Amino acid sequence: MRPLSTILQEMLASAEAMRDTLNQAAGTNYELLDKIQVTGNSLKMATIIIVVTPIVLIYPFVQRYFAKGVMIGSLKE
């Protein structure tokens, strides 16, 4: 149970370390570097989609309970 930002930071650091390792190993062979298709932005966007999708799919079904809770909490006696 870690925050999403921590997991994303670890993924980005891992991708950066892999890119650095390939840069050192490739030397003048840039064909290996051209095959890397995972960038920092793509990792960020994939993580955002994974986090937002369940919320977007579940919220319409439980929306009435949220509205009901707000109405009950707003009543004054």
Backbone atoms as SQL, in Angstrom:
CREATE TABLE atoms (id INTEGER PRIMARY KEY, chain TEXT, resi INTEGER, resn TEXT, atom TEXT, x REAL, y REAL, z REAL);
INSERT INTO atoms VALUES
  (1, 'A', 1, 'MET', 'N', 0.844, -1.171, 0.000),
  (2, 'A', 1, 'MET', 'CA', 0.000, 0.000, 0.000),
  (3, 'A', 1, 'MET', 'C', 0.895, 1.243, 0.000),
  (4, 'A', 2, 'ARG', 'N', 1.266, 1.663, -1.189),
  (5, 'A', 2, 'ARG', 'CA', 2.075, 2.865, -1.344),
  (6, 'A', 2, 'ARG', 'C', 1.310, 3.868, -2.197),
  (7, 'A', 3, 'PRO', 'N', 1.602, 5.131, -2.037),
  (8, 'A', 3, 'PRO', 'CA', 0.932, 6.136, -2.864),
  (9, 'A', 3, 'PRO', 'C', 1.314, 5.972, -4.333),
  (10, 'A', 4, 'LEU', 'N', 0.403, 6.365, -5.176),
  (11, 'A', 4, 'LEU', 'CA', 0.612, 6.253, -6.616),
  (12, 'A', 4, 'LEU', 'C', 1.829, 7.048, -7.075),
  (13, 'A', 5, 'SER', 'N', 2.059, 8.189, -6.488),
  (14, 'A', 5, 'SER', 'CA', 3.194, 9.016, -6.889),
  (15, 'A', 5, 'SER', 'C', 4.524, 8.314, -6.620),
  (16, 'A', 6, 'THR', 'N', 4.601, 7.551, -5.541),
  (17, 'A', 6, 'THR', 'CA', 5.825, 6.809, -5.227),
  (18, 'A', 6, 'THR', 'C', 6.065, 5.709, -6.256),
  (19, 'A', 7, 'ILE', 'N', 5.017, 4.994, -6.601),
  (20, 'A', 7, 'ILE', 'CA', 5.137, 3.929, -7.595),
  (21, 'A', 7, 'ILE', 'C', 5.536, 4.500, -8.945),
  (22, 'A', 8, 'LEU', 'N', 4.919, 5.606, -9.329),
  (23, 'A', 8, 'LEU', 'CA', 5.249, 6.243, -10.603),
  (24, 'A', 8, 'LEU', 'C', 6.699, 6.709, -10.623),
  (25, 'A', 9, 'GLN', 'N', 7.175, 7.281, -9.529),
  (26, 'A', 9, 'GLN', 'CA', 8.558, 7.734, -9.446),
  (27, 'A', 9, 'GLN', 'C', 9.516, 6.562, -9.589),
  (28, 'A', 10, 'GLU', 'N', 9.202, 5.430, -8.957),
  (29, 'A', 10, 'GLU', 'CA', 10.053, 4.246, -9.079),
  (30, 'A', 10, 'GLU', 'C', 10.075, 3.725, -10.512),
  (31, 'A', 11, 'MET', 'N', 8.911, 3.737, -11.174),
  (32, 'A', 11, 'MET', 'CA', 8.857, 3.288, -12.565),
  (33, 'A', 11, 'MET', 'C', 9.690, 4.193, -13.467),
  (34, 'A', 12, 'LEU', 'N', 9.582, 5.497, -13.262),
  (35, 'A', 12, 'LEU', 'CA', 10.354, 6.439, -14.078),
  (36, 'A', 12, 'LEU', 'C', 11.851, 6.298, -13.833),
  (37, 'A', 13, 'ALA', 'N', 12.239, 6.107, -12.572),
  (38, 'A', 13, 'ALA', 'CA', 13.656, 5.925, -12.255),
  (39, 'A', 13, 'ALA', 'C', 14.182, 4.638, -12.877),
  (40, 'A', 14, 'SER', 'N', 13.386, 3.594, -12.842),
  (41, 'A', 14, 'SER', 'CA', 13.776, 2.326, -13.442),
  (42, 'A', 14, 'SER', 'C', 13.948, 2.461, -14.954),
  (43, 'A', 15, 'ALA', 'N', 13.022, 3.147, -15.599),
  (44, 'A', 15, 'ALA', 'CA', 13.118, 3.349, -17.051),
  (45, 'A', 15, 'ALA', 'C', 14.344, 4.186, -17.395),
  (46, 'A', 16, 'GLU', 'N', 14.622, 5.199, -16.590),
  (47, 'A', 16, 'GLU', 'CA', 15.799, 6.051, -16.836),
  (48, 'A', 16, 'GLU', 'C', 17.085, 5.256, -16.654),
  (49, 'A', 17, 'ALA', 'N', 17.144, 4.407, -15.628),
  (50, 'A', 17, 'ALA', 'CA', 18.326, 3.574, -15.409),
  (51, 'A', 17, 'ALA', 'C', 18.526, 2.607, -16.564),
  (52, 'A', 18, 'MET', 'N', 17.434, 2.047, -17.073),
  (53, 'A', 18, 'MET', 'CA', 17.542, 1.136, -18.207),
  (54, 'A', 18, 'MET', 'C', 18.050, 1.869, -19.439),
  (55, 'A', 19, 'ARG', 'N', 17.558, 3.080, -19.650),
  (56, 'A', 19, 'ARG', 'CA', 17.995, 3.874, -20.800),
  (57, 'A', 19, 'ARG', 'C', 19.485, 4.201, -20.695),
  (58, 'A', 20, 'ASP', 'N', 19.944, 4.551, -19.483),
  (59, 'A', 20, 'ASP', 'CA', 21.365, 4.841, -19.284),
  (60, 'A', 20, 'ASP', 'C', 22.225, 3.615, -19.528),
  (61, 'A', 21, 'THR', 'N', 21.769, 2.464, -19.041),
  (62, 'A', 21, 'THR', 'CA', 22.512, 1.219, -19.250),
  (63, 'A', 21, 'THR', 'C', 22.608, 0.892, -20.730),
  (64, 'A', 22, 'LEU', 'N', 21.524, 1.067, -21.452),
  (65, 'A', 22, 'LEU', 'CA', 21.552, 0.793, -22.890),
  (66, 'A', 22, 'LEU', 'C', 22.431, 1.795, -23.631),
  (67, 'A', 23, 'ASN', 'N', 22.440, 3.039, -23.169),
  (68, 'A', 23, 'ASN', 'CA', 23.319, 4.031, -23.784),
  (69, 'A', 23, 'ASN', 'C', 24.782, 3.621, -23.648),
  (70, 'A', 24, 'GLN', 'N', 25.158, 3.138, -22.479),
  (71, 'A', 24, 'GLN', 'CA', 26.541, 2.717, -22.253),
  (72, 'A', 24, 'GLN', 'C', 26.863, 1.455, -23.033),
  (73, 'A', 25, 'ALA', 'N', 25.914, 0.518, -23.082),
  (74, 'A', 25, 'ALA', 'CA', 26.157, -0.759, -23.760),
  (75, 'A', 25, 'ALA', 'C', 26.135, -0.601, -25.268),
  (76, 'A', 26, 'ALA', 'N', 25.316, 0.293, -25.775),
  (77, 'A', 26, 'ALA', 'CA', 25.159, 0.423, -27.217),
  (78, 'A', 26, 'ALA', 'C', 26.362, 1.095, -27.857),
  (79, 'A', 27, 'GLY', 'N', 26.967, 2.028, -27.156),
  (80, 'A', 27, 'GLY', 'CA', 28.083, 2.756, -27.754),
  (81, 'A', 27, 'GLY', 'C', 27.628, 3.491, -28.997),
  (82, 'A', 28, 'THR', 'N', 28.132, 3.092, -30.149),
  (83, 'A', 28, 'THR', 'CA', 27.744, 3.742, -31.402),
  (84, 'A', 28, 'THR', 'C', 26.610, 3.008, -32.088),
  (85, 'A', 29, 'ASN', 'N', 26.136, 1.906, -31.519),
  (86, 'A', 29, 'ASN', 'CA', 25.043, 1.148, -32.102),
  (87, 'A', 29, 'ASN', 'C', 23.724, 1.735, -31.610),
  (88, 'A', 30, 'TYR', 'N', 23.113, 2.573, -32.427),
  (89, 'A', 30, 'TYR', 'CA', 21.894, 3.258, -32.026),
  (90, 'A', 30, 'TYR', 'C', 20.637, 2.468, -32.338),
  (91, 'A', 31, 'GLU', 'N', 20.777, 1.298, -32.942),
  (92, 'A', 31, 'GLU', 'CA', 19.602, 0.488, -33.250),
  (93, 'A', 31, 'GLU', 'C', 18.891, 0.033, -31.978),
  (94, 'A', 32, 'LEU', 'N', 19.660, -0.267, -30.923),
  (95, 'A', 32, 'LEU', 'CA', 19.050, -0.666, -29.655),
  (96, 'A', 32, 'LEU', 'C', 18.239, 0.477, -29.050),
  (97, 'A', 33, 'LEU', 'N', 18.778, 1.684, -29.152),
  (98, 'A', 33, 'LEU', 'CA', 18.095, 2.836, -28.567),
  (99, 'A', 33, 'LEU', 'C', 16.818, 3.176, -29.319),
  (100, 'A', 34, 'ASP', 'N', 16.786, 2.891, -30.622),
  (101, 'A', 34, 'ASP', 'CA', 15.582, 3.159, -31.398),
  (102, 'A', 34, 'ASP', 'C', 14.447, 2.217, -31.029),
  (103, 'A', 35, 'LYS', 'N', 14.749, 1.073, -30.449),
  (104, 'A', 35, 'LYS', 'CA', 13.725, 0.091, -30.104),
  (105, 'A', 35, 'LYS', 'C', 13.033, 0.409, -28.780),
  (106, 'A', 36, 'ILE', 'N', 13.578, 1.333, -28.011),
  (107, 'A', 36, 'ILE', 'CA', 12.949, 1.718, -26.741),
  (108, 'A', 36, 'ILE', 'C', 11.753, 2.608, -27.051),
  (109, 'A', 37, 'GLN', 'N', 10.581, 2.129, -26.679),
  (110, 'A', 37, 'GLN', 'CA', 9.374, 2.890, -26.971),
  (111, 'A', 37, 'GLN', 'C', 8.693, 3.399, -25.706),
  (112, 'A', 38, 'VAL', 'N', 9.211, 3.040, -24.548),
  (113, 'A', 38, 'VAL', 'CA', 8.615, 3.479, -23.292),
  (114, 'A', 38, 'VAL', 'C', 9.333, 4.743, -22.832),
  (115, 'A', 39, 'THR', 'N', 8.594, 5.820, -22.762),
  (116, 'A', 39, 'THR', 'CA', 9.160, 7.081, -22.295),
  (117, 'A', 39, 'THR', 'C', 8.520, 7.450, -20.967),
  (118, 'A', 40, 'GLY', 'N', 9.028, 8.465, -20.353),
  (119, 'A', 40, 'GLY', 'CA', 8.473, 8.920, -19.083),
  (120, 'A', 40, 'GLY', 'C', 7.025, 9.348, -19.219),
  (121, 'A', 41, 'ASN', 'N', 6.720, 10.052, -20.296),
  (122, 'A', 41, 'ASN', 'CA', 5.340, 10.510, -20.503),
  (123, 'A', 41, 'ASN', 'C', 4.391, 9.347, -20.729),
  (124, 'A', 42, 'SER', 'N', 4.829, 8.339, -21.459),
  (125, 'A', 42, 'SER', 'CA', 3.942, 7.198, -21.705),
  (126, 'A', 42, 'SER', 'C', 3.675, 6.436, -20.406),
  (127, 'A', 43, 'LEU', 'N', 4.674, 6.330, -19.531),
  (128, 'A', 43, 'LEU', 'CA', 4.455, 5.689, -18.232),
  (129, 'A', 43, 'LEU', 'C', 3.472, 6.492, -17.386),
  (130, 'A', 44, 'LYS', 'N', 3.608, 7.804, -17.405),
  (131, 'A', 44, 'LYS', 'CA', 2.701, 8.656, -16.635),
  (132, 'A', 44, 'LYS', 'C', 1.265, 8.511, -17.127),
  (133, 'A', 45, 'MET', 'N', 1.092, 8.559, -18.437),
  (134, 'A', 45, 'MET', 'CA', -0.253, 8.468, -18.997),
  (135, 'A', 45, 'MET', 'C', -0.871, 7.092, -18.751),
  (136, 'A', 46, 'ALA', 'N', -0.085, 6.039, -18.867),
  (137, 'A', 46, 'ALA', 'CA', -0.595, 4.694, -18.598),
  (138, 'A', 46, 'ALA', 'C', -1.018, 4.558, -17.142),
  (139, 'A', 47, 'THR', 'N', -0.244, 5.110, -16.238),
  (140, 'A', 47, 'THR', 'CA', -0.591, 5.049, -14.814),
  (141, 'A', 47, 'THR', 'C', -1.869, 5.826, -14.536),
  (142, 'A', 48, 'ILE', 'N', -2.016, 6.973, -15.145),
  (143, 'A', 48, 'ILE', 'CA', -3.229, 7.779, -14.949),
  (144, 'A', 48, 'ILE', 'C', -4.453, 7.028, -15.455),
  (145, 'A', 49, 'ILE', 'N', -4.337, 6.398, -16.616),
  (146, 'A', 49, 'ILE', 'CA', -5.464, 5.640, -17.169),
  (147, 'A', 49, 'ILE', 'C', -5.831, 4.477, -16.252),
  (148, 'A', 50, 'ILE', 'N', -4.824, 3.771, -15.752),
  (149, 'A', 50, 'ILE', 'CA', -5.082, 2.632, -14.869),
  (150, 'A', 50, 'ILE', 'C', -5.765, 3.075, -13.585),
  (151, 'A', 51, 'VAL', 'N', -5.414, 4.242, -13.068),
  (152, 'A', 51, 'VAL', 'CA', -6.002, 4.720, -11.817),
  (153, 'A', 51, 'VAL', 'C', -7.402, 5.285, -12.028),
  (154, 'A', 52, 'VAL', 'N', -7.627, 5.993, -13.111),
  (155, 'A', 52, 'VAL', 'CA', -8.895, 6.677, -13.324),
  (156, 'A', 52, 'VAL', 'C', -9.991, 5.731, -13.825),
  (157, 'A', 53, 'THR', 'N', -9.648, 4.729, -14.597),
  (158, 'A', 53, 'THR', 'CA', -10.649, 3.854, -15.208),
  (159, 'A', 53, 'THR', 'C', -11.586, 3.192, -14.194),
  (160, 'A', 54, 'PRO', 'N', -11.086, 2.570, -13.125),
  (161, 'A', 54, 'PRO', 'CA', -12.032, 1.970, -12.175),
  (162, 'A', 54, 'PRO', 'C', -12.968, 2.992, -11.526),
  (163, 'A', 55, 'ILE', 'N', -12.464, 4.178, -11.257),
  (164, 'A', 55, 'ILE', 'CA', -13.297, 5.220, -10.655),
  (165, 'A', 55, 'ILE', 'C', -14.417, 5.619, -11.607),
  (166, 'A', 56, 'VAL', 'N', -14.072, 5.814, -12.871),
  (167, 'A', 56, 'VAL', 'CA', -15.058, 6.224, -13.875),
  (168, 'A', 56, 'VAL', 'C', -16.097, 5.121, -14.095),
  (169, 'A', 57, 'LEU', 'N', -15.674, 3.868, -14.036),
  (170, 'A', 57, 'LEU', 'CA', -16.603, 2.765, -14.266),
  (171, 'A', 57, 'LEU', 'C', -17.513, 2.492, -13.067),
  (172, 'A', 58, 'ILE', 'N', -17.029, 2.693, -11.861),
  (173, 'A', 58, 'ILE', 'CA', -17.802, 2.361, -10.666),
  (174, 'A', 58, 'ILE', 'C', -18.684, 3.520, -10.209),
  (175, 'A', 59, 'TYR', 'N', -18.249, 4.742, -10.385),
  (176, 'A', 59, 'TYR', 'CA', -18.964, 5.904, -9.845),
  (177, 'A', 59, 'TYR', 'C', -20.434, 5.984, -10.275),
  (178, 'A', 60, 'PRO', 'N', -20.777, 5.751, -11.551),
  (179, 'A', 60, 'PRO', 'CA', -22.204, 5.866, -11.918),
  (180, 'A', 60, 'PRO', 'C', -23.112, 4.924, -11.128),
  (181, 'A', 61, 'PHE', 'N', -22.591, 3.769, -10.725),
  (182, 'A', 61, 'PHE', 'CA', -23.412, 2.803, -10.002),
  (183, 'A', 61, 'PHE', 'C', -23.565, 3.153, -8.523),
  (184, 'A', 62, 'VAL', 'N', -22.632, 3.869, -7.956),
  (185, 'A', 62, 'VAL', 'CA', -22.708, 4.218, -6.542),
  (186, 'A', 62, 'VAL', 'C', -23.009, 5.699, -6.313),
  (187, 'A', 63, 'GLN', 'N', -23.310, 6.405, -7.374),
  (188, 'A', 63, 'GLN', 'CA', -23.567, 7.837, -7.277),
  (189, 'A', 63, 'GLN', 'C', -24.775, 8.125, -6.382),
  (190, 'A', 64, 'ARG', 'N', -25.798, 7.301, -6.454),
  (191, 'A', 64, 'ARG', 'CA', -26.992, 7.554, -5.648),
  (192, 'A', 64, 'ARG', 'C', -26.685, 7.491, -4.156),
  (193, 'A', 65, 'TYR', 'N', -25.719, 6.635, -3.771),
  (194, 'A', 65, 'TYR', 'CA', -25.354, 6.544, -2.352),
  (195, 'A', 65, 'TYR', 'C', -24.603, 7.795, -1.896),
  (196, 'A', 66, 'PHE', 'N', -23.779, 8.352, -2.795),
  (197, 'A', 66, 'PHE', 'CA', -23.097, 9.599, -2.456),
  (198, 'A', 66, 'PHE', 'C', -24.108, 10.725, -2.287),
  (199, 'A', 67, 'ALA', 'N', -25.049, 10.826, -3.212),
  (200, 'A', 67, 'ALA', 'CA', -26.069, 11.880, -3.146),
  (201, 'A', 67, 'ALA', 'C', -26.928, 11.703, -1.908),
  (202, 'A', 68, 'LYS', 'N', -27.283, 10.462, -1.589),
  (203, 'A', 68, 'LYS', 'CA', -28.097, 10.176, -0.407),
  (204, 'A', 68, 'LYS', 'C', -27.356, 10.580, 0.867),
  (205, 'A', 69, 'GLY', 'N', -26.059, 10.291, 0.946),
  (206, 'A', 69, 'GLY', 'CA', -25.262, 10.658, 2.107),
  (207, 'A', 69, 'GLY', 'C', -25.133, 12.155, 2.274),
  (208, 'A', 70, 'VAL', 'N', -25.022, 12.863, 1.164),
  (209, 'A', 70, 'VAL', 'CA', -24.925, 14.325, 1.226),
  (210, 'A', 70, 'VAL', 'C', -26.235, 14.915, 1.702),
  (211, 'A', 71, 'MET', 'N', -27.350, 14.375, 1.207),
  (212, 'A', 71, 'MET', 'CA', -28.656, 14.888, 1.619),
  (213, 'A', 71, 'MET', 'C', -28.921, 14.623, 3.094),
  (214, 'A', 72, 'ILE', 'N', -28.558, 13.447, 3.570),
  (215, 'A', 72, 'ILE', 'CA', -28.775, 13.125, 4.976),
  (216, 'A', 72, 'ILE', 'C', -27.903, 14.018, 5.853),
  (217, 'A', 73, 'GLY', 'N', -26.673, 14.264, 5.440),
  (218, 'A', 73, 'GLY', 'CA', -25.762, 15.083, 6.225),
  (219, 'A', 73, 'GLY', 'C', -26.141, 16.555, 6.234),
  (220, 'A', 74, 'SER', 'N', -26.935, 16.976, 5.258),
  (221, 'A', 74, 'SER', 'CA', -27.258, 18.398, 5.165),
  (222, 'A', 74, 'SER', 'C', -28.553, 18.766, 5.903),
  (223, 'A', 75, 'LEU', 'N', -29.311, 17.787, 6.353),
  (224, 'A', 75, 'LEU', 'CA', -30.566, 18.075, 7.047),
  (225, 'A', 75, 'LEU', 'C', -30.294, 18.679, 8.421),
  (226, 'A', 76, 'LYS', 'N', -31.077, 19.669, 8.740),
  (227, 'A', 76, 'LYS', 'CA', -30.938, 20.352, 10.012),
  (228, 'A', 76, 'LYS', 'C', -32.151, 20.023, 10.881),
  (229, 'A', 77, 'GLU', 'N', -31.927, 19.771, 12.128),
  (230, 'A', 77, 'GLU', 'CA', -33.057, 19.453, 13.017),
  (231, 'A', 77, 'GLU', 'C', -33.453, 20.644, 13.839);
